[in-house]
């Protein structure tokens, strides 16, 4: 396969590289969930950027995510997480469904319960109203 960075190209270009994928394991949407890449990202970053995760998979010489299956795999992962109390963020908007959005270009973000959400709003509001201590 011919790559430029993490992008698979149809034709070689001056800055592209050739990568042998003969011994690579072909992966799909279930790989994201099975190998916990999305969950690991959520634990460390508080969200999972699918574009970044797909880039990491493409950079791994032992894995191959076929270009014609990338969107389907991303959509599968997004829909799986939407069922389990997560929302999507794209372009500064929070969504509870994927609709026509590009599944590769979204972040998966965990939701908090209504009780915790109210506490966060209370704390944020109170901290805005109280003056900061002087140093």
N, C-alpha and C positions, 0 to 999 in steps of 0.2 A: 504494500500500500504506500501511497505517496502522501506525506503529511507536511503541513506548514504549521508549526507549533502543535496545537491539539486538533487542528482542522484537517479532515481528510479531503484531498484534492482529486479531481478527475484526471488532471494532467500535471506532469512535473513543471515546476517553475524554478527560477534561479535560486530562490531561498528555501526550497522544499527539501525534505529528506525522504529517503526510501527506508521503509521498515518492514522486516520479514515478520509476517503474522502467522506463518505456518505452524508454529508451536504454541501460539497464543490460544487461550480459552475464549471462545465466543460467549459473550454475556448479553442478557436482555434485561427487561424491567425487574424481574424477580431477583436479579443479582443485587440491585440497590438495597432491597429489603433484607435479603439473606445475609449479605456481608456487612450490613448495618452502617454503611457509609453515610446515609442520610441521618440516622440517629446519632452517630458520632459527631457529625457536624452540628446538630442541634444542641448536643451536650456542651460542646466547646465554644461554639459561636453564638448560640441562642437562636439560630435559624440555619436552614440548609439551602444554599444557593445551588440549584441543579446545574447551572452552566459550569460552575467551578467543579462540581463532582464529576460531571461528564468529562471535563478537561483532565482531571486526575486519572480517570479510567483510561482515557486515550493516551495519556503519557506513560501508563504502565505497560511495558513491553510484553507482559505475560497475559494481558487481557485485550480483547477486541470487541468493541461495540460497533456493529455494522452501521454505516451511515443511514441506510434505508430503514433501520429499526430504532434509531435514536429517539425520534419524536414519540413513537408508540411506547417505547420503554419509559420515557419521561412521563408520559400521560398516565401510564399504569401506576407508577410510583406516586404521582401527585394524587390521583384518585384514591389510592390506598390510604394515604395520610389524611385526606379530607374527611374520610369516614371516622377517623380516630381523633377528633377534637383539635384539628390544625386548621390554619387559614393560609392563604397565599398572599404574597406581597409582590406587586409588580408596578413599576412606575409610580411608587408612592401611594398606591391604592391597595386596600386590603379586600380580599375576595373570599367568599365561602364556596365558590365553584370555579372551575376552569373555563367553562364556556368556550369562547373562540380564542382565548389567550394562548400564546405559544408556551407549551409546557416546559421547554428547555430554559425559558427566560424568566422563571419565577423563583421566589424564595418560599420555602415551607417554614411556617412559624407556629409554635405551639400556642394554644389559647389557654387562658386562665379561667378559673371558675368565676361566676358572678360575684361571689363573696370576696374573693381575692381581688378582683377587678375594682370593686367598690373601695376596698382598703387602699389600693394603689392610688385611686383618684383622691381619696381623703388625705392621704399623706402628701401627695403632690400639691393639693390645694392648700393645705395647712403650711407646708414649707414655703409656698409662694407668699402667703400672708404674713408670716413671721419674719422680722428683720434678721439678717445674718449677724452673728456676734462679731464685734470689732476685734481686730488684732492689735 
